[in-house]
Amino acid sequence: MSRPIDQLAEPRVLRLHMEGVDELGGDVRLGAFIDKLAAFKAALTETGNLVSREGSPAVDFVVSELSHNSPAMVGVLPISLADNGQHAGRVADSFVTFLGQVRNRTARVDSNRARLVGHLRKLVAGVGERFERLWIDGPGIAPIPLDDAVAKALDDALPDVRREFGAFKGVVKRYSGVGRQPYFKIVPPVGGVEIKCVFPLELLTQAAASVEHNATVEGELKSYEDDFWPHEVRVRHIEIHPLDSDLPTLSELAGSAPGSTGELSAAEFVRELRNEW
C-alpha cells in the first residue's frame, strides 16, 4: 500500500544542513539541533500560511530525509492532501524565492511577512558560535548559505516599527502565563487580527481573569509602518469589561436617576434626543 506522499505531484524537498563547530568535530549539540528544527518548522509553517491565504489548501510537512552524520541534515517535504499535492510545491518555491530575494536585497517585507522574517532570523542565528555552516538546498535548488550576510539582510528587510502609547479594546484569547514573557492574544471588534499583548508578572492575575472577556489594554503599541493595527503591545494596564449578560437592562435602569430628564418624561426626553440626531 502506497503512502499518501507517494502520490503527490512533483514533491519538493527542502534540506537544512547543519555543520557543528570544529571543537566538536563538526557534530551539532542536541539543544542547538532542536532549536534549528523549531525555527525551520516555524518558518515553513508561516510560509504555508502565506500560500494558503492566496487560495491554496492548507499545507503540512513530513520528514522525508534525515542524516545525523556531520554535517547533520533534515529533509522536509511539504504536502497538501486536500488536492493531492498540487500546491504543496508552492511552499518550497515561495520559501526559496523569498530567501533569495532577501539575500539579493530585493525583498519587500510587509506586516504579513514580518513574522516570517522573525522565524528566519532565529534560523540563521548562531553561525560562527554554535555552527560552522548552515545552508539550505534540495532537488533543483541551489545551496543557499545562511550566513552573516543573510542575517544582516533579514534585519535590513524588516519594515520600520512605529512605537506610541495608546489603548484599544477587544476580546482576550490564548492566554499564556509561563516563560519570561507571559502574553495573551486580543482580537479587536473589526479587522480579523490577533494582537500579541506582553504583560509584566504583576498583571498576571488580571490577565488570567480577562480571558474570554472584553477588555481594554493600555501600553506601548508597536506597529509596522502603514499598518492600522499594532502587531504587539507592551501592556501597562488592563481594564476588564463585564459580560453583556451582566449589564443592566433598560427596564432595570428605570428610576435609577430621578430628575435627570428635568420636567420631561423619560419617553419625551428620548424623543427630544432622537429629534436632535
C-alpha positions as CSV (number, residue, x, y, z in Angstrom):
1,M,0.0,0.0,0.0
2,S,1.4,3.4,-1.0
3,R,1.7,6.3,1.4
4,P,-0.2,9.5,0.6
5,I,3.1,11.3,-0.1
6,D,4.0,8.8,-2.8
7,Q,1.0,10.1,-4.8
8,L,1.9,13.8,-4.6
9,A,2.6,15.8,-7.7
10,E,6.3,16.7,-8.1
11,P,7.2,16.8,-4.4
12,R,9.8,19.5,-3.5
13,V,12.1,18.6,-0.6
14,L,13.8,21.3,1.3
15,R,17.0,20.2,3.1
16,L,18.5,22.0,6.1
17,H,22.2,21.3,6.6
18,M,24.0,22.0,9.9
19,E,27.7,21.7,10.4
20,G,28.9,22.0,14.0
21,V,32.0,23.8,15.2
22,D,35.4,22.3,14.9
23,E,35.9,21.7,18.6
24,L,33.1,19.2,18.5
25,G,34.4,17.5,15.3
26,G,31.7,19.1,13.3
27,D,28.9,17.5,15.3
28,V,25.9,19.6,16.5
29,R,24.8,19.8,20.1
30,L,21.3,18.4,20.6
31,G,19.9,21.6,22.0
32,A,21.2,23.6,19.0
33,F,19.8,21.0,16.6
34,I,16.4,21.2,18.2
35,D,16.4,25.0,18.2
36,K,17.1,25.0,14.4
37,L,14.4,22.4,13.7
38,A,11.9,24.6,15.7
39,A,12.9,27.7,13.7
40,F,12.8,25.8,10.4
41,K,9.4,24.4,11.2
42,A,8.1,27.8,12.2
43,A,9.4,29.5,9.0
44,L,7.9,26.8,6.8
45,T,4.6,26.9,8.6
46,E,4.4,30.7,8.2
47,T,5.2,30.3,4.5
48,G,2.5,27.7,4.3
49,N,0.1,30.1,5.9
50,L,1.0,32.8,3.4
51,V,0.5,30.5,0.5
52,S,-2.9,29.3,1.9
53,R,-4.0,32.9,2.2
54,E,-3.7,33.1,-1.6
55,G,-6.3,30.4,-2.0
56,S,-4.3,27.2,-1.8
57,P,-5.2,24.3,0.6
58,A,-3.6,24.1,3.9
59,V,-0.1,22.6,3.8
60,D,1.6,20.2,6.2
61,F,5.2,18.9,6.4
62,V,6.7,15.5,6.7
63,V,10.3,14.5,7.4
64,S,11.4,12.6,4.3
65,E,15.2,12.5,4.8
66,L,17.4,12.6,7.9
67,S,21.2,12.3,8.4
68,H,23.0,12.6,11.8
69,N,26.5,12.4,10.3
70,S,28.4,15.7,10.2
71,P,27.0,17.9,8.7
72,A,23.6,16.9,10.0
73,M,20.7,17.2,7.6
74,V,17.0,17.0,7.7
75,G,14.9,17.0,4.5
76,V,11.3,18.2,4.8
77,L,8.5,17.6,2.2
78,P,5.5,19.9,2.0
79,I,2.3,18.0,1.4
80,S,-1.3,19.2,0.8
81,L,-3.5,16.1,0.9
82,A,-6.7,18.1,0.1
83,D,-5.6,18.5,-3.6
84,N,-3.2,15.5,-3.9
85,G,-0.2,17.8,-3.6
86,Q,-0.8,20.2,-6.4
87,H,0.0,23.3,-4.4
88,A,2.4,21.8,-1.9
89,G,5.4,22.7,-4.1
90,R,4.4,26.4,-3.9
91,V,5.5,26.4,-0.3
92,A,9.1,25.3,-1.2
93,D,9.2,27.7,-4.2
94,S,7.9,30.6,-2.1
95,F,10.3,29.9,0.7
96,V,13.3,29.6,-1.5
97,T,12.3,32.6,-3.6
98,F,11.8,34.8,-0.6
99,L,15.2,33.8,0.9
100,G,16.8,34.6,-2.5
101,Q,15.2,38.0,-2.6
102,V,16.3,38.7,1.0
103,R,19.9,37.8,0.1
104,N,19.8,40.0,-3.0
105,R,18.1,42.7,-1.0
106,T,15.1,42.9,-3.3
107,A,12.5,41.5,-0.9
108,R,9.6,43.7,0.0
109,V,8.5,42.8,3.6
110,D,5.1,43.9,4.7
111,S,3.5,43.1,8.1
112,N,2.4,39.6,6.8
113,R,5.9,38.6,6.0
114,A,7.5,40.3,9.0
115,R,6.6,37.3,11.2
116,L,8.4,35.0,8.6
117,V,11.5,37.2,8.8
118,G,11.4,36.8,12.6
119,H,11.5,33.0,12.2
120,L,14.2,33.2,9.6
121,R,16.4,35.3,11.9
122,K,16.2,32.5,14.5
123,L,17.1,30.0,11.8
124,V,20.2,32.0,10.8
125,A,21.4,32.8,14.3
126,G,24.4,31.0,15.7
127,V,26.8,30.7,12.8
128,G,30.3,31.0,14.0
129,E,29.3,30.2,17.6
130,R,27.3,27.0,17.7
131,F,27.6,26.2,13.9
132,E,30.4,26.4,11.4
133,R,28.0,26.5,8.5
134,L,24.3,26.4,7.8
135,W,22.7,26.1,4.4
136,I,19.5,25.1,2.6
137,D,19.2,23.2,-0.7
138,G,17.1,20.5,-2.3
139,P,16.4,18.8,-5.7
140,G,16.7,21.6,-8.2
141,I,17.5,24.1,-5.5
142,A,21.0,25.7,-5.5
143,P,22.6,25.9,-2.0
144,I,21.5,29.0,-0.1
145,P,24.1,29.8,2.7
146,L,22.6,31.0,5.9
147,D,25.4,33.3,6.9
148,D,26.1,36.7,8.4
149,A,25.2,38.3,5.0
150,V,21.7,36.8,5.2
151,A,21.3,37.7,8.9
152,K,22.2,41.3,8.1
153,A,19.8,41.3,5.1
154,L,17.0,40.0,7.2
155,D,17.5,42.7,9.7
156,D,17.5,45.3,7.0
157,A,14.4,43.9,5.3
158,L,12.1,44.4,8.3
159,P,9.8,47.4,8.0
160,D,10.3,50.3,10.4
161,V,8.4,49.9,13.7
162,R,6.3,52.7,15.0
163,R,6.0,53.0,18.8
164,E,3.4,55.0,20.5
165,F,1.4,54.9,23.8
166,G,-2.3,54.1,23.4
167,A,-5.2,51.8,24.1
168,F,-7.7,49.6,22.3
169,K,-10.5,47.2,23.1
170,G,-11.1,43.5,22.1
171,V,-11.8,40.0,23.3
172,V,-8.9,38.3,25.2
173,K,-7.8,34.9,23.8
174,R,-4.9,32.4,24.0
175,Y,-3.5,33.3,27.4
176,S,0.0,32.0,28.3
177,G,1.3,32.8,31.8
178,V,4.6,30.8,31.5
179,G,8.0,31.8,30.4
180,R,9.9,35.1,30.9
181,Q,7.4,37.0,28.7
182,P,3.8,36.0,29.6
183,Y,1.3,37.1,27.0
184,F,-2.2,36.8,25.7
185,K,-3.8,37.5,22.3
186,I,-6.6,40.0,21.9
187,V,-9.0,40.2,19.0
188,P,-10.3,43.7,18.2
189,P,-14.0,44.1,17.1
190,V,-13.0,44.5,13.4
191,G,-10.1,43.6,11.3
192,G,-9.9,39.8,11.9
193,V,-6.4,40.1,13.6
194,E,-4.9,38.7,16.7
195,I,-2.6,41.0,18.6
196,K,0.1,39.8,20.9
197,C,0.0,41.5,24.3
198,V,3.0,41.0,26.5
199,F,2.4,41.9,30.2
200,P,4.6,42.1,33.3
201,L,4.2,39.5,36.1
202,E,2.4,41.9,38.4
203,L,-0.5,41.8,35.9
204,L,-0.6,38.0,35.8
205,T,-3.8,37.6,37.9
206,Q,-5.6,40.3,36.0
207,A,-4.5,38.9,32.6
208,A,-5.8,35.5,33.6
209,A,-9.1,36.9,34.7
210,S,-9.6,38.7,31.4
211,V,-9.6,35.6,29.2
212,E,-12.9,35.4,27.1
213,H,-13.9,38.9,28.3
214,N,-14.0,42.2,26.5
215,A,-11.1,44.2,27.8
216,T,-9.2,47.5,27.2
217,V,-5.4,47.2,27.2
218,E,-3.2,50.2,27.5
219,G,0.5,50.4,26.9
220,E,3.2,50.8,24.2
221,L,1.7,49.9,20.8
222,K,4.3,48.5,18.3
223,S,3.1,48.6,14.7
224,Y,4.8,48.4,11.3
225,E,4.6,51.4,9.1
226,D,1.3,51.7,7.2
227,D,-0.4,49.1,9.4
228,F,-3.7,50.0,11.1
229,W,-3.4,47.6,14.0
230,P,-0.3,47.1,16.2
231,H,1.4,43.7,16.0
232,E,2.4,43.8,19.7
233,V,1.6,45.7,22.8
234,R,3.7,46.1,26.0
235,V,0.8,46.2,28.4
236,R,0.8,48.5,31.4
237,H,-2.9,48.4,32.3
238,I,-5.8,46.0,31.8
239,E,-9.4,47.0,32.2
240,I,-11.8,44.1,32.2
241,H,-15.4,44.9,31.0
242,P,-18.4,43.0,32.3
243,L,-20.1,40.4,30.2
244,D,-23.1,41.6,28.2
245,S,-25.3,39.3,30.4
246,D,-24.1,41.1,33.5
247,L,-25.0,44.6,32.2
248,P,-28.3,46.1,33.4
249,T,-31.3,46.2,31.1
250,L,-33.1,49.4,30.2
251,S,-36.1,48.4,32.4
252,E,-33.7,47.8,35.3
253,L,-32.3,51.3,34.9
254,A,-35.8,52.9,35.1
255,G,-36.0,55.2,38.1
256,S,-32.3,55.0,38.9
257,A,-31.6,58.7,38.2
258,P,-34.7,60.6,39.2
259,G,-34.8,64.2,38.0
260,S,-32.2,63.7,35.2
261,T,-34.8,64.4,32.5
262,G,-36.0,67.7,34.0
263,E,-39.7,68.3,33.6
264,L,-39.9,65.8,30.7
265,S,-41.0,62.2,31.0
266,A,-38.5,59.6,30.0
267,A,-40.3,59.0,26.7
268,E,-40.3,62.7,25.9
269,F,-36.6,63.1,26.8
270,V,-35.6,60.2,24.5
271,R,-37.8,61.7,21.7
272,E,-36.1,65.0,22.0
273,L,-32.7,63.3,21.8
274,R,-33.8,61.4,18.7
275,N,-35.1,64.5,17.0
276,E,-31.6,66.2,17.6
277,W,-30.0,63.3,15.7
